[in-house]
Amino acid sequence: MTPRGKRADALGFLRSTPSSTNVQPNHFYVLATPEGKERLAANLGERFQDNSEKILKASHTVILTTRADLPGGHLQAVFDKERADGRFPDPAKQARWESMTRDFLNLRNYGYKDLNHWMEKQTYLAMGLTMMAAAELGVEAMPLEGFDPTSVDKAFKIRETGHTTTVLLALGYPDPAKVYNSPISRFETDQLFTFV
């Protein structure tokens, strides 16, 4: 498989990553052109310019965004797509699913009052699974939180879409001259795991 095919597979996997209640609160900006990557690198914010080189040298950088809110129109679009795809062949099951989903989202919004935080968790879930898929394909993946979301949102007019930037993901192949050969430093097993 060619490197281009592997990256396309990684992006295809990103499209298919799960989200709780299938709410799909994300939109992904795939920057594969020099112009797109340069625009992102120029808008990381003053404090985060050290990440510019990572973005410029990546074959693709993905801006993972999360909905700023969850309007009824978005949820209805999810339900309409599920029906069109035949996710629940039994209409009664589809109706129960929609009712349970609305109840769950109302709990997040009004009970726990953490809807935005919960939707961001769905974005990180998509990123983590995509990083694992990229590794399986032999593609390096680097998550980046070092950026000013307001600046990135303005540069790509993201807030006008009802989303906001959550995290960045650079994909590509490492420069052999810059491969990290130092040992990884992690706590010992007994400090990280509790077996019950």
Rosetta blueprint (number, residue, H / E / L):
1 M L
2 T L
3 P H
4 R H
5 G H
6 K H
7 R H
8 A H
9 D H
10 A H
11 L H
12 G H
13 F H
14 L H
15 R H
16 S H
17 T L
18 P L
19 S L
20 S H
21 T H
22 N H
23 V L
24 Q L
25 P L
26 N E
27 H E
28 F E
29 Y E
30 V E
31 L E
32 A L
33 T L
34 P H
35 E H
36 G H
37 K H
38 E H
39 R H
40 L H
41 A H
42 A L
43 N L
44 L L
45 G L
46 E H
47 R H
48 F H
49 Q H
50 D H
51 N H
52 S H
53 E H
54 K H
55 I H
56 L H
57 K H
58 A L
59 S L
60 H E
61 T E
62 V E
63 I E
64 L E
65 T E
66 T E
67 R E
68 A L
69 D L
70 L L
71 P L
72 G H
73 G H
74 H H
75 L H
76 Q H
77 A H
78 V H
79 F H
80 D H
81 K H
82 E H
83 R H
84 A H
85 D H
86 G L
87 R L
88 F L
89 P L
90 D L
91 P H
92 A H
93 K H
94 Q H
95 A H
96 R H
97 W H
98 E H
99 S H
100 M H
101 T H
102 R H
103 D H
104 F H
105 L H
106 N H
107 L H
108 R H
109 N H
110 Y H
111 G H
112 Y L
113 K L
114 D L
115 L H
116 N H
117 H H
118 W H
119 M H
120 E H
121 K H
122 Q H
123 T H
124 Y H
125 L H
126 A H
127 M H
128 G H
129 L H
130 T H
131 M H
132 M H
133 A H
134 A H
135 A H
136 E H
137 L L
138 G L
139 V L
140 E E
141 A E
142 M E
143 P E
144 L E
145 E L
146 G L
147 F L
148 D L
149 P H
150 T H
151 S H
152 V H
153 D H
154 K H
155 A H
156 F H
157 K L
158 I L
159 R H
160 E H
161 T H
162 G L
163 H E
164 T E
165 T E
166 T E
167 V E
168 L E
169 L E
170 A E
171 L E
172 G E
173 Y L
174 P L
175 D L
176 P H
177 A H
178 K H
179 V L
180 Y L
181 N L
182 S L
183 P L
184 I L
185 S L
186 R L
187 F L
188 E L
189 T H
190 D H
191 Q H
192 L H
193 F L
194 T L
195 F L
196 V L
